[in-house]
């Protein structure tokens, strides 16, 4: 996933584009670059590394103009160095291109160009587009948009392409296929971005481009066509958050701010979903009878979203008695799952553009299954291709490691469980309202946890230099343990593993040694007394072997407190809602350990916010 910005208007275009890139740097930070058309023609500047390196390069240059584009890269083809940084140009320097995605047939296209005597200077698939467009312009004439349409018809894969032509100084042209691109419509100026954070400082009016579309933006507006040149339309929408939501607000890292925003993220996700005593979904395009007929649910997701799905499985099965499978989206379509018209496939994706999840959605649609998306991005591709949506209103999440979007996803998938129970009649109306009210009380419980996490920070600094940390859980605590381990891997580059505690004696107990930190997510002593007792036995076993036991449980759980070297108290909530409070200390623990180890909390190495290629 890469970040893309484009601009045409009266402002100093370089400033608009660079500031947009800063807000998009979470999408990729291997390199960054800009191209500007001004009085001196087309000028390009690019550097490997963070945007600060580009700033230093720009400080040595005088680049002016009112038409520009910029790119921040997450490397796919080619190492992250100056040579492979975007923009790329053709040999004459007339055409410049930036790109998000992968051009799958670039090898054949590159070989064709080389046979024609073209010398490519980078290792990227992107550079081939610059040369192909330049060749098309030379051979056929016409506009940059005409040339790009012809080239796009030859390209295979998922891509957003943005181009400048030195001979058309007042237009930016872009193409979209299976990769995000939105327009920002201002007063006498027009913007492009991978997401709206690129231009939210200037306008809150946006247009979502559709599949296989080309757009030309100018000061006075835009024109959209398909790849064959036929007129097309985007989808206008209003952005309901402002620039302050994408800024740190006094926190050292975005992730710290986003952890604090979790009560609001969950509250806003639930808002408006109970109307006249009935659970309602967003953009639902199937009726209650079709929902009632569902006899199997698959949840497909990747990474943190997969853990949200594991928690949702417990709630859906408990409330509806419908069997639920949770699958890695990257594996789903390759194993030929059994789907039919009575199957509901739930696709969870923060961005709505995750490549593996999108392909899982398309496979499900091909098999005539119904698809519901859980997504944090209005108008993204996965919701557009789904039969219904539950939007997680978490606002922009800049930190690469998911925090508030995870808890919002858990809220959304449990909300889906109530909708299914309502449609199937497995719960009475008053029971559904009571469960929904319990969900709506969760933000206050999260806020309570956030007021008492300072000891977790102190503990994190104590154990920051550990070689490994293990996480144990049972029932809904198991996916919380997995999520805690994943956060530590992502942020602190530490070895960490999550295990179901019942499996401890089946192998993992061999890892226990003197002083090893083991984080234990306890089941509720009142909600799951049998599991709680079994978990106490697990804690005793690892403590007897010298482990440093870090136990998360309800404040009045004296039995667990007595076994813990470090006890982290959380409020008592219904069992299926416990991940909302037990996850938060693990997020804080990972962030603080990462800081203590000198890691960049918001931008962990090798990772990008969303994976838009398989």
N, C-alpha and C positions, 0 to 999 in steps of 0.2 A: 504494500500500500504506500503510495506517495501522495504528497500534497501539491495541489495545483492552484494557481491564482492567475487571472487575466483581467486586464483593465483597459478601457478606452474612455477618456473624459478630459476635463479641463485641469485636473490636478497634476502635480508632478508624479507621473506614473510609477517611477522607481520607488518612491516612498510608500505608495499604496500597496504595491506588490510585496515589498520586503516586510512590511508590517503584517500583511496577510500571511506570509510564510511563517512568521513567528508564531501566529496562532494555529498554524497547521503543522508545526514541526513535530507534534506528537505522531503524525502519520508516517514519519520517516526522517532520519537525521544522519544518514550516511554522507550526504553531500547536499549542496543547494546551489541554485543559479538563477540568473535573470536574463531576459532579452528585452531590449527597449528600442523602439523606432523613434528617432528624432531627426534633428537637422543634419546630424552626421551619419544618417542611415541606420542600419541595424547594428546594434552593439550587444555583445554577450559578455557576461562575467559569471564565473562559477568556481567553486572550491569544494574540496572534500571536507568532511567533518561538519560540525555544527554551524549554524547561521552566523555565529560570531566570526568565523573564518571568512565568510562572504563579506561581512561588514568591513573587515580589514582590507580586503581586495577592493571593495567599492570606494573606500577612503582614498585610494591612490588613483581613482579614475574620475573623469567628468562625464557623467552619463545623464542626458536629459531627454525628455520626450513625454508625450501624453498617451502613448500606446505601449503596453508592456505585458509580459507574462513572467511568472516565476515558478520554481519547482523545488521541493525538498524531497530527497530520495530515500527510499528503502530499497536496497540493492537486490536485484534478481539476476539479470544478465550482466556479468562483469563486476570486478572488484570495486569497492567504494573508494575511488580516487578521482583526481581532477579530470583525467581523460574521459572517464565514464560518467561524470556528472552531467546533468541536463542544464541548459538546452544543448541540443545537437544541431549542427547546420550542414547544408550541402557544401560541395567543394567551393562554390562561388561565394558563399556567405549570404546568398539572397534569402534563403528559407531557413527558419529556425523552428524546432519542434521540442515539446516536452510531452511526457507520457506517463500514465499510470496503468499498470497491468502487464500482460505478457502477450507478445505477438508469436503465436505458436509456430507459424510457418516462416519465421524470419531466416532460418538456415537456408531454405531454398531461395528466398528473396535476396539474401546476401550473396549467395553463389551467383545468382543472375547478374547482380550489379557488378561483381568482380569480373565476370566474363565480359561485361561491357566496358571494362577498364576503369571502373570507379574504385578509388582507394578509400577504404573505410578506416577511420582513425581510432575508433573505440571498439569495445567488446560487446556493446549493447545491441539489443533488438531495435531500440528506438531510432538509432541513426539511419537504419535502412529507410524509414519513412521520409526523412528529410531528403534523401537522394531520389527516392521514387517520386515524391511530389515535385521536386525540381525538374526531373526528367519529363514528367507529365506536362508541366508548364512550358517547357522548351519545345516539346513535340506538338502539343495541341493548343497552346495559348489558353485563353480563358482566364477565369478568376482563380484565386487560391481555393475558394470553396469548391469550384468545379474539379480542380485537380485532386483535392482531398477526397471528394466523393468517389472519384475513379479509383484512387488508391485503396480506400476503405473496402471497396468491393473485392479486393484481392487479399485482404488481411484475414487471418484466422486467429481466434483467441478472444481475450477480454481486454479492453483498452479504453482509456480516455486519451485523446490526442488534442493538443492545442498548438496552433501554428501562427507564425508571423511571416509576412512577405515584405521585404524592403520596398517593393514596388506598389504595395497597397498599405500605406502608412496609417490609415485611419480605421483599420478593421482587425479584429482577432477572430480566427476561425477555429472551431473545436468539433470533435466527433466523439460520440459515446456508444460503446457496446459493452454491456455487462460490467460496467465500472462507473462509479458515481460522478456526476457533474451537475451543478446547479448554477443558475444565473441570478445575479442581483440586479434589480432594476432601480436605478436612482433617477435624480432630476438632472438630465443632460449628461449622464454617465451610466455605463453598464459594466458589470463585473461578471467574472467566472470564478468558480471555486469547486474544489473537491467536496467541501461542505460549507455551510453558510457562515462558519466562523471566519472564513477568508474575507468577508465583506460586511460583517455585522456592524462594524463601526460606522458605516455609511448609509446602509439601507436595511430595512426589515421586510422588503417585498422581494420575493424570490420566485423562480420558475424551475421546476424539476424537468430535466430533459428525459425523453423516453428512449426506448431501446432503438439502436441503429439510426440515430439522428445526428444531423450536422447543424451547427448554429453559427451564424455570423453576428458578432456584436459590434455596434458602433455607438457613438455618443447618443444618438437619438433613438436607440432601441435595438431590436434584434430580429433576425429572420431564421426560422427553423425549417429544415427540409429532411426527408429521409435520404438514404444513401443513393437513391436513384434520382434525386432532385425534386421529388414531389413535395408540395407544401405539407407541413406537419405542425403539430401544436405540442407545447409543453403543458405542464400542470402548475398553474400559479398557486402560491400559498404565502401566508403571512407568518413571519418568524415571531414566536411568542416569548422570546427572551432577548436580552440586550447584551451589550459589550461587557458589562460588569460580571455577567455570569461566566464569561470565558477568561476572566482575569483572576489573579491569585488572591486578591482581597486581603492582603497582609500576611498570608501564610507563606512559609518558606518554600513549600512545594505545592503543586496543584493537588497531589494525592491527599495531603493533609487536609486541604480545604474540602475535597470531595468526600472524605470520610465524615467530616462534620456535616455535610449536606445530606446525609443518608435519611434522617427523619423526614425531611421535606421531599426527598425523592420517592420514598414509599408512600407518603401521604398523597402526593400529587398523582401517583400512578393509580391509586384506588379511587381518587375523586371522580364522582359522576357515574360510577359503575353500578350503583344501586338506585333504581328509579321505580317509585311506586311499589317497593318491595320485591322488585325483580332485578337479577343480575343482567347487565347488558354489556355486550362486547363492542369494539370499534369496527366500523366498516364491514359489518357482517353480511355476507352474500349467500348464506344458506339459512333455511328456516329452522324452527324449533324441532320439527319432526325429523329433519335430517340429523340434527344434533342428538336427538333421542335415539336414533338408529345406530349410533356409533357403538361398535362392539370391540374395538381394539384401538389403542393409542400408541403411536411412536413419537418420542421426543428426540429430535435431532439437533445437535449443537456441537460446539467446539470449546475447549478450554474452560474458562470460568462458567460460561453459559451451560456447558455440559453438567457442571455441578449443580447449577440451579435446576436443571431438568431432573437430576437424581432426587432432589428434595421434592420437586413437584410430583414425581411418580408416587411417593409415599402418600401425599395428600389426595391425589386423584383416585388412586386405588381405594384408599380408606373411605372417601366420601361417595364414590360412585360404584365400586365393585367392578369396574372395567379394567382389564389387564393393560398395563403400560410397560412398554420397553423404552429404555433410554439408550441411544446409540450415538457413537461418534459420527458426525456428519461426513467425515472423510472416508468412512468405511461403508456407509449405509447403502449407496446405490451399487456398490461393487459386489455385494454379497447376495443380490437378488432377493430382497425381503418380500414376504407375502403381503400384498396390499390389495384392497378392493374398495368399492364404494362406501362400505361401512367402516373404513379405517380413517382415523384422524391423525394426520402428521402435524406435529407442533414444531415449528422451526424457531429456535431462539437465537437471536443475533443482535448485539448492541447496535451495530452500524447498519444492519440490513443489507450489507454488501459482501459478507463473508462468502468466499467462493465455494468452499465445500458445502456449506449449508444451502446456498442458492442452487447448486446442482442437485442436492438431495430433494429440495422442493420441486424442481423440474421433473425429477424421476417420479416423485409421488404423484404429480399431476398427470404424467403420462400413464400411470397405473390407475387413474380415475379416483385416487384417494382425495379426501378433503384436506385442505391445508390451512392452518392457522399460524400466523406469525406473531412473535413477541419481539418487539423492536423499539429502539430508542430514537430512531431517525424517521421523521415524517416523510412519506413519499419515496422511501428507499426501494430498491429493486425487490427485495424479498416480500415486503408487504404488498407491493404492486402485483406480484404474481400469486398471492394467497387469496383464499376465500374469506378470511376474516383476520382481524388484527387486534391485539391488545398492545397499545403503545405504552412504554414505560417512560413516564414524564420526569426523567432524572435530570434533564438539561444537559449541556455539553460536559463531557468527561474528557479532560485533557490528559491526565495521567494514563500512561499506557496500561498499567495494571488495573483491572476493573475493581471498583469498590461500590460506589453508589448504584451503578447499573446492575451489579449482581443482586443486591438486595431488592432492587426494583423488579428484576426478572423473577425472583422468588415470589414477590407479591403478585405479579401478573400470572404466573403459572398456577398459584393457589387460587387466584380469582377464577381462572379457567376451570379448576376443579369444582368450584361452587356452581359455575354456569352449567357444567355437565350434570351435576347432581340435581340441579333445578330442572333441567330438561328431562332427565330420566326418572324423576320422582323418587330418587333414593334418599332424599331428605325433605322433610316438611318445610314449608315456607318460613315458619318462625325459626327453625333450626338454621336455615341458610342465613337469615338476617342476623342471628346470634353469632354465627361463624364469621360473617362479614364484619360485624361490630368488633369481634376479637381482633381481626386483621387491622381494623382502623385504630385500635389501641396500641399497635406495635410501634409507631413512630415515637410515642412517649417513652416506651421501654428502651428503644435505641438511644434516645437522647439521654436517658438515665445512665446507660453504660458509658456514654461519651464523657460524662462528668467524673468518672472514677478510673480512667485509664492511665493516669500518671504513674502508678506503680508498675504497669506493664512496660512503660517506656524505660523505667529504671532497670527492670529485669532484662529487657532487650539489650541494654548496654552491657550488662553482666555476661550474657551468653553469646555476644556478637561474634566472638572468635572461635566458637565451636565448629568442629569440622562437619557435623551433621546434626539434624534435629528430626525426631520422629513425631508423628501425630497419630493419635488413636481416637476412634469414635465408633458409636453403634447407632443403628436406626438412622434418623436424620443427622445425627452427629458424625456419621461416616463421611458424607460428602463435605461437611464443614471441615473435617480433618484433611481431606484431599485439597480443599480450597486453601487452607492454611499452608500446606506444604507447597502448593503451586505459587502462592504469593512470595514465599521465601526464595524459591528458585528464581522467579522472575526478577525480584528486586535486589537480592543480596548475593546471587550467584552461588548459593550454598546447596549442598546435597540435602534434600529433605524428602521424606516419604510419608504418605498417609496410609493407614491400614485400618480395616475393620478389626476392632479389638478382639473379637472372637477368633480371629485367625492367628493371634499372637503365638500360640503354642504350636502352630503348624509351620513354623519356620522363622518368622521375623524376630522372635525372642532371642535368637542367636546373635542379633545385632546389639543387644543390651550390654552395656559395659559401664564401669564406674564413671559417674559424672555426666553420662549422656543425657542431654535434655530431651524429655518426652512430654509432649503436650497432650493432655487428655481432655476430650470434650465429653462431659458426663451427661447421661440421660437424666431426666427429671426423677427425683426420688419419689414424687407423688404420682406423676403422669405415667411413668414406666418403672414401677418399683422392682420388677423381676430383672429387667435389663440393668437397672441401677446397681443391684446387688452383684450381678455378674461382673459389671465394670469395676466395682470395688475390688473384686478378686484380681482382675487384670492389673489394677494399679498396685496392689500389694505384691504381685509377682515381680513387676519391674522394679519396684522400690527395693525388694529383697536382693536384687541383683545389682544394686548400686546406682540405678538411674536417678536423675534429678527430675522429680515429678512436678509438672506444672499443670494444675487441674483447673478447668473452667466449669463451674457449676453454680446452682442457685445459692444465694447468700446463706440460707439456713441449713445447707447440706453439711452437717457437722462430721459425718462419717468420711466424706471426701476430704474435707478440710484437714482432718487428722492424718490422712495419708499423704498430703501434699507438702512438698518443699516450698511451693509457691501456689497460693490459692487465689484465683481470679473470680470474684463474685459477680453474677449477673442476675437480673430480675427474674422472677418466676413468671413464665408465660405458658400457654398450652403447648404441648409437645411439638405439634406440627409447625408451630411458630418459633420454636427455640432457635433455629438458625439465624434469625434476625438479630438476636442478642449475643449468641456465642461466636458469630463470625467477626464482629467488630474488634474484639481484643486481638484476634489473629492478624487482622489488617494492620493494626497499630504496631504489633510486635514486629511484623515483617518490615514495615517502613522504618522503624527505629533501628532495627538491626542493619538495614541497608545504609542508613545515614552513618551509623557507627563504623561501618566498614568502608566508608568513603565512596559509596555507589550513588549514581544519579537516580533518585527515586522516581522521577517522572519519565525518564527516558532510559530504561534498561537496555543494555547492549543487545544487538541482534533482533530486537523485537519492534513491531509496529502495532498501532492500535487495532487495526483490522487486517486480516489476511485476505487479500482480494485476488490471489492466484492459488491454484491447487498445487 
